[in-house]
Amino acid sequence: MACSSCSTGKDGQPRGCKNNGTCGTDGCNKLTVFDWLSNMSLPNGQKPFDCVEVRFKNSRKEFYRNTENLTLSIGDVVATQSKSGHDVGVVTLTGELVRIQMKRKKVSIDDKTIPKIYRKATQRDIDIWQKCRDREEEIKKRSREIAISLKLEMKLSDVEFQGDGSKATFYYTAEDRVDFRQLIKDMAKAFGIRIEMRQIGYRQEAQRLGGIGSCGRELCCSTWLTDFRSVSTASARYQQLALNPQKLAGQCGKLKCCLNYELDMYLEALKDFPPSDSKLKTQKGLAFCQKADIFKETLWFSYKDEPATWHTLSKDQVLEILELNKKGDKVASLEEYAADNIAEEKTTFENVVGQDSLTRFDKPKSKKRRKKKRRKPKSKAPHNAK
């Protein structure tokens, strides 16, 4: 989805609305929710739900109570209550779907501490808000210089201004606890605003900064992924991936979120699959599992004395041998089972370019020289002497 100003220009290049997710149509933000109840009217006598969902910069969303009974719709810019002053955000959801969202995020509907919406933002509110957003990059650069001068082991990744410009929240990442009391004093003196420091994880930092993953596409966390689930090395083991941290780690330095995408399918396939440490007892000797292909339901075994020779067995054959071993019986050898799995290779393609060989261009054809036949000169008849 994208708003009209985010579409492609005449030269084929994306124009971009340059609003960083605050465009009025609310169509170029990954946190946009489709209101499938918008064209349905409420039953007679039922009042509309008095809470709305408001989105701020990046991935921050909060619920507010519409005590003034304002007529709000998705995309409206509103002034909301904050601890001091007011903030400015964009309405992303109204009506009964807000009740479902609050229940999903475990926010009590009857909570009296839910902040309220003051009014629809005036042009003056929007001008102040936009002016503050334009200062964020400059302040972020200056705050990093101050942190470096104080030799603090932290990284300031983002700055978010409050709507009225009275406060700024600095998001940072750090390995250990950081004493930033002097940093707050210096920044408050330099910028003339109240400072709030908030630590975030490395995944949240990558989500805010964005980038291109090793797959060649934009990061999932910065485009469509809205929540982070824990990823462990067990996910890679179940999928038989090499435990190489350089390949398994994303730009955040943690394990890639996409390791969980196909994990359920692998766990489903492994339910009735023989374990990888299975040992088969045969009369010829003990055999160990060397490799397994879960979706082809194939395993490769080799004898203890012949580790270089692998025998291909199907999943059912391995389960059959294991069942016999439990009863105390031994099969003669793996070769008898592996012989049944040898299939003749069949050509699965058709030559649509004629019957020419695929390697016809590998070696140049030798030119055959045609031998020219020398014509014998015609014998002239002798002239009769007169």
C-alpha positions as CSV (number, residue, x, y, z in Angstrom):
1,M,0.0,0.0,0.0
2,A,1.1,3.6,-0.6
3,C,-0.4,7.0,-0.7
4,S,-0.7,8.9,-4.0
5,S,2.3,11.1,-3.2
6,C,4.4,7.9,-2.6
7,S,3.8,6.5,-6.1
8,T,6.3,6.4,-8.9
9,G,7.2,9.5,-10.8
10,K,7.4,10.1,-14.5
11,D,11.0,9.0,-14.7
12,G,10.3,5.7,-13.0
13,Q,11.8,6.7,-9.7
14,P,9.8,6.6,-6.5
15,R,8.8,10.2,-5.4
16,G,8.2,9.6,-1.7
17,C,6.0,11.7,0.5
18,K,8.9,12.5,2.9
19,N,6.4,12.5,5.8
20,N,8.0,9.5,7.5
21,G,4.7,7.7,7.9
22,T,2.6,10.7,8.7
23,C,0.8,11.2,5.4
24,G,-2.9,12.0,5.6
25,T,-4.1,8.9,3.7
26,D,-2.2,6.6,6.2
27,G,-1.4,4.2,3.4
28,C,2.4,4.1,3.5
29,N,2.9,2.8,7.0
30,K,3.3,-0.8,8.0
31,L,1.1,-0.3,11.1
32,T,-2.0,0.6,9.1
33,V,-5.0,-1.5,10.1
34,F,-7.8,-2.2,7.7
35,D,-11.2,-1.2,9.2
36,W,-13.5,-3.9,7.9
37,L,-16.4,-2.6,10.0
38,S,-16.3,0.9,8.5
39,N,-19.2,0.4,6.2
40,M,-21.4,-1.2,8.8
41,S,-23.8,0.8,11.1
42,L,-24.2,0.2,14.8
43,P,-27.4,-1.5,16.1
44,N,-30.2,0.9,17.3
45,G,-29.4,2.4,20.7
46,Q,-25.8,1.4,20.8
47,K,-23.3,4.2,21.3
48,P,-20.0,4.1,19.4
49,F,-16.9,3.0,21.3
50,D,-15.3,6.0,23.0
51,C,-11.6,5.0,22.5
52,V,-9.4,5.5,19.5
53,E,-6.0,4.3,18.5
54,V,-3.4,6.9,17.7
55,R,0.0,6.4,16.0
56,F,3.1,8.5,16.6
57,K,6.5,8.4,15.1
58,N,7.9,5.0,14.1
59,S,6.1,2.0,15.7
60,R,4.6,3.8,18.8
61,K,0.8,3.4,19.1
62,E,-1.4,4.3,22.1
63,F,-5.1,4.3,23.0
64,Y,-6.9,7.5,23.9
65,R,-10.4,8.2,25.2
66,N,-12.6,10.4,23.1
67,T,-14.3,12.3,26.0
68,E,-15.3,15.2,23.8
69,N,-17.3,13.0,21.4
70,L,-15.4,14.3,18.4
71,T,-16.2,12.9,14.9
72,L,-12.9,11.2,14.1
73,S,-11.9,9.1,11.2
74,I,-8.7,7.3,10.1
75,G,-6.0,9.8,9.1
76,D,-7.2,12.7,11.3
77,V,-4.4,14.5,13.1
78,V,-5.3,15.0,16.7
79,A,-3.8,16.7,19.8
80,T,-3.6,14.2,22.7
81,Q,-2.9,14.4,26.4
82,S,0.6,13.7,27.7
83,K,2.4,13.9,31.0
84,S,3.2,17.6,30.4
85,G,1.8,19.6,27.5
86,H,0.2,17.8,24.6
87,D,1.4,15.5,21.8
88,V,0.3,15.2,18.1
89,G,-0.5,12.0,16.4
90,V,-2.5,10.4,13.6
91,V,-5.7,8.4,14.2
92,T,-5.3,4.8,12.9
93,L,-8.4,3.0,14.1
94,T,-11.8,3.9,15.4
95,G,-14.9,2.0,16.5
96,E,-15.4,-1.5,17.7
97,L,-12.1,-2.7,16.3
98,V,-10.3,-0.6,18.9
99,R,-12.1,-2.7,21.6
100,I,-10.6,-5.8,20.0
101,Q,-7.1,-4.3,19.8
102,M,-7.2,-3.2,23.5
103,K,-8.3,-6.7,24.5
104,R,-5.5,-8.2,22.4
105,K,-2.9,-5.9,24.0
106,K,-4.4,-6.5,27.5
107,V,-5.5,-2.9,28.1
108,S,-8.5,-2.6,30.3
109,I,-11.5,-0.8,28.7
110,D,-12.6,0.5,32.1
111,D,-9.2,1.9,33.0
112,K,-9.6,5.5,34.1
113,T,-6.0,6.4,33.6
114,I,-6.3,6.2,29.8
115,P,-5.4,9.6,28.4
116,K,-7.8,11.6,26.4
117,I,-7.9,13.5,23.1
118,Y,-8.1,17.2,23.5
119,R,-9.1,18.3,20.0
120,K,-8.4,17.9,16.3
121,A,-5.1,19.4,15.6
122,T,-5.2,23.0,14.4
123,Q,-2.9,24.4,11.7
124,R,-0.8,26.0,14.4
125,D,-0.4,22.6,16.1
126,I,0.7,21.0,12.8
127,D,3.2,23.7,12.0
128,I,4.9,23.4,15.4
129,W,4.9,19.6,15.1
130,Q,6.4,19.7,11.6
131,K,9.0,22.3,12.7
132,C,10.1,20.0,15.6
133,R,10.4,17.0,13.3
134,D,12.6,18.9,10.9
135,R,15.0,19.5,13.9
136,E,15.3,15.9,14.8
137,E,18.2,14.9,12.5
138,E,20.3,17.9,13.5
139,I,19.7,17.3,17.2
140,K,20.5,13.6,16.8
141,K,23.8,14.4,15.2
142,R,24.7,16.9,17.9
143,S,23.7,14.6,20.7
144,R,26.0,11.8,19.3
145,E,28.9,14.3,19.4
146,I,28.2,15.1,23.1
147,A,28.0,11.4,24.0
148,I,31.3,10.7,22.2
149,S,33.0,13.6,24.1
150,L,31.8,12.1,27.4
151,K,33.2,8.7,26.3
152,L,29.9,6.9,26.9
153,E,29.6,3.4,25.5
154,M,26.1,3.9,23.9
155,K,24.6,4.5,20.5
156,L,21.9,7.1,20.0
157,S,19.7,5.7,17.2
158,D,16.7,8.0,17.1
159,V,15.0,11.1,18.5
160,E,11.3,11.7,18.8
161,F,9.9,15.2,19.7
162,Q,6.7,15.7,21.5
163,G,4.0,17.4,19.5
164,D,4.3,20.8,21.3
165,G,8.1,20.7,21.1
166,S,8.7,20.8,24.9
167,K,10.2,17.4,25.3
168,A,12.4,15.0,23.2
169,T,12.8,11.3,23.7
170,F,16.2,9.8,22.8
171,Y,16.3,6.1,22.0
172,Y,19.7,4.4,22.5
173,T,21.3,0.9,22.6
174,A,24.0,-0.2,25.0
175,E,25.6,-3.4,26.2
176,D,25.7,-2.4,29.9
177,R,24.2,0.2,32.1
178,V,25.2,3.7,31.2
179,D,25.4,6.7,33.5
180,F,24.0,9.4,31.3
181,R,23.2,12.0,34.0
182,Q,25.8,14.4,32.7
183,L,24.7,13.7,29.1
184,I,21.1,14.8,30.0
185,K,22.4,18.0,31.6
186,D,24.6,18.9,28.6
187,M,21.8,18.1,26.0
188,A,19.2,20.1,28.0
189,K,21.6,23.1,28.1
190,A,22.4,22.8,24.4
191,F,18.8,22.3,23.1
192,G,16.7,24.1,25.7
193,I,14.2,21.2,26.1
194,R,13.3,18.4,28.5
195,I,15.2,15.2,27.8
196,E,14.0,11.6,28.3
197,M,16.3,8.6,27.6
198,R,14.8,5.3,26.6
199,Q,16.8,2.1,26.0
200,I,15.7,-0.2,23.2
201,G,16.9,-3.5,21.9
202,Y,19.0,-4.2,18.8
203,R,16.0,-5.6,17.0
204,Q,14.1,-2.4,17.6
205,E,17.0,-0.3,16.4
206,A,17.2,-2.2,13.1
207,Q,13.4,-1.8,12.8
208,R,13.8,2.0,13.1
209,L,16.8,2.3,10.8
210,G,15.7,-0.1,8.1
211,G,18.0,-1.6,5.5
212,I,18.4,-4.5,3.0
213,G,18.7,-8.1,4.2
214,S,20.9,-10.9,2.8
215,C,17.9,-12.0,0.7
216,G,18.0,-8.8,-1.2
217,R,14.7,-7.4,0.1
218,E,13.9,-4.8,2.8
219,L,14.1,-5.9,6.4
220,C,10.9,-7.6,7.6
221,C,11.0,-5.7,10.8
222,S,11.0,-2.3,9.0
223,T,8.3,-3.2,6.4
224,W,5.6,-5.5,7.8
225,L,6.7,-7.4,11.0
226,T,5.0,-5.7,14.0
227,D,6.1,-8.0,16.9
228,F,9.3,-9.8,17.7
229,R,9.4,-13.4,18.7
230,S,12.3,-15.1,20.4
231,V,14.6,-16.9,18.0
232,S,17.0,-19.6,19.3
233,T,19.6,-21.8,17.7
234,A,17.2,-24.7,18.0
235,S,15.3,-23.3,15.1
236,A,18.4,-23.6,12.9
237,R,19.1,-27.2,14.2
238,Y,15.6,-28.4,13.4
239,Q,16.0,-27.0,9.8
240,Q,19.4,-28.7,9.5
241,L,21.2,-25.4,8.9
242,A,24.9,-24.8,9.6
243,L,25.4,-23.0,12.8
244,N,27.4,-20.2,11.2
245,P,26.8,-16.9,13.0
246,Q,27.7,-14.9,10.0
247,K,24.9,-16.4,8.0
248,L,22.3,-16.8,10.7
249,A,22.6,-13.3,12.1
250,G,20.8,-10.3,10.7
251,Q,21.8,-6.6,10.6
252,C,20.8,-6.3,14.3
253,G,23.5,-8.8,15.2
254,K,20.8,-11.3,16.5
255,L,19.4,-14.4,14.9
256,K,17.3,-13.7,11.9
257,C,13.5,-13.5,12.5
258,C,12.9,-15.5,9.3
259,L,14.3,-18.6,11.0
260,N,10.9,-19.0,12.6
261,Y,8.9,-18.7,9.4
262,E,9.2,-22.4,8.3
263,L,9.9,-23.8,11.7
264,D,6.3,-25.1,12.2
265,M,6.5,-27.0,9.0
266,Y,9.7,-28.7,10.0
267,L,8.4,-29.6,13.4
268,E,5.3,-31.1,11.8
269,A,7.4,-33.2,9.5
270,L,9.7,-34.3,12.4
271,K,6.9,-35.8,14.5
272,D,7.1,-39.3,13.0
273,F,10.6,-39.0,11.6
274,P,13.5,-41.1,13.1
275,P,15.9,-39.2,15.3
276,S,19.2,-38.1,13.7
277,D,21.2,-40.1,16.2
278,S,19.5,-43.4,15.3
279,K,21.7,-46.5,15.2
280,L,20.8,-49.6,13.1
281,K,22.0,-53.0,14.2
282,T,22.7,-55.4,11.4
283,Q,24.5,-58.7,11.1
284,K,27.2,-56.9,9.1
285,G,27.8,-54.3,11.8
286,L,26.5,-51.2,13.5
287,A,25.3,-48.4,11.2
288,F,25.1,-44.6,12.0
289,C,23.0,-41.9,10.4
290,Q,25.0,-39.5,8.3
291,K,22.4,-37.3,6.7
292,A,18.6,-36.9,6.6
293,D,16.3,-35.2,4.1
294,I,13.1,-34.5,6.0
295,F,10.7,-33.6,3.1
296,K,12.0,-36.4,0.8
297,E,11.7,-38.8,3.8
298,T,15.2,-40.2,3.1
299,L,18.1,-41.0,5.4
300,W,21.7,-42.0,4.6
301,F,23.5,-44.6,6.8
302,S,27.0,-45.9,6.8
303,Y,28.7,-48.8,8.7
304,K,31.1,-48.0,11.5
305,D,33.9,-49.7,9.6
306,E,33.0,-48.1,6.3
307,P,32.1,-44.4,7.0
308,A,32.7,-43.4,3.4
309,T,30.1,-45.7,1.9
310,W,26.6,-44.4,2.4
311,H,23.4,-46.4,1.9
312,T,20.1,-44.7,1.1
313,L,17.1,-45.7,3.1
314,S,13.5,-44.4,3.3
315,K,11.9,-43.3,6.5
316,D,9.6,-46.4,6.6
317,Q,12.6,-48.7,6.1
318,V,14.5,-47.1,9.0
319,L,11.4,-47.3,11.3
320,E,11.0,-51.0,10.3
321,I,14.6,-51.8,11.2
322,L,14.4,-49.9,14.5
323,E,11.3,-51.8,15.4
324,L,13.1,-55.1,14.7
325,N,16.1,-54.0,16.8
326,K,13.8,-53.2,19.7
327,K,12.6,-56.9,19.6
328,G,16.2,-58.0,19.6
329,D,16.3,-59.0,15.9
330,K,19.0,-57.9,13.4
331,V,18.6,-57.5,9.7
332,A,21.1,-59.0,7.4
333,S,22.6,-55.8,5.9
334,L,21.6,-52.4,4.7
335,E,22.4,-53.2,1.1
336,E,19.2,-55.3,0.8
337,Y,17.1,-52.3,1.7
338,A,19.2,-49.8,-0.2
339,A,18.8,-51.9,-3.4
340,D,15.1,-51.3,-3.4
341,N,15.6,-47.5,-3.5
342,I,17.7,-47.4,-6.7
343,A,15.5,-46.0,-9.4
344,E,16.2,-45.6,-13.0
345,E,16.9,-42.1,-14.2
346,K,14.2,-40.7,-16.4
347,T,14.4,-37.8,-18.7
348,T,12.0,-35.2,-17.4
349,F,12.5,-32.5,-20.1
350,E,11.5,-32.2,-23.7
351,N,13.6,-30.7,-26.3
352,V,11.5,-27.9,-27.8
353,V,14.3,-26.6,-30.0
354,G,14.5,-29.8,-32.1
355,Q,16.7,-32.8,-31.5
356,D,19.9,-30.9,-31.1
357,S,22.3,-31.7,-28.3
358,L,22.5,-29.2,-25.4
359,T,26.3,-29.3,-25.7
360,R,26.3,-28.5,-29.4
361,F,28.1,-25.2,-28.9
362,D,30.8,-26.5,-26.5
363,K,33.1,-27.7,-29.2
364,P,33.4,-26.0,-32.5
365,K,32.6,-28.1,-35.5
366,S,35.6,-29.0,-37.6
367,K,35.4,-27.7,-41.1
368,K,35.6,-30.4,-43.7
369,R,37.6,-29.3,-46.7
370,R,36.2,-30.4,-49.9
371,K,38.8,-31.8,-52.3
372,K,38.6,-30.1,-55.6
373,K,38.8,-32.5,-58.4
374,R,41.3,-31.5,-60.9
375,R,39.9,-31.6,-64.3
376,K,42.0,-33.3,-66.9
377,P,42.8,-31.1,-69.9
378,K,41.0,-32.2,-73.0
379,S,43.3,-33.8,-75.5
380,K,43.4,-31.9,-78.7
381,A,43.2,-33.8,-81.9
382,P,46.3,-33.5,-84.1
383,H,46.0,-31.2,-87.1
384,N,46.4,-32.9,-90.4
385,A,49.3,-31.5,-92.2
386,K,48.4,-30.2,-95.6
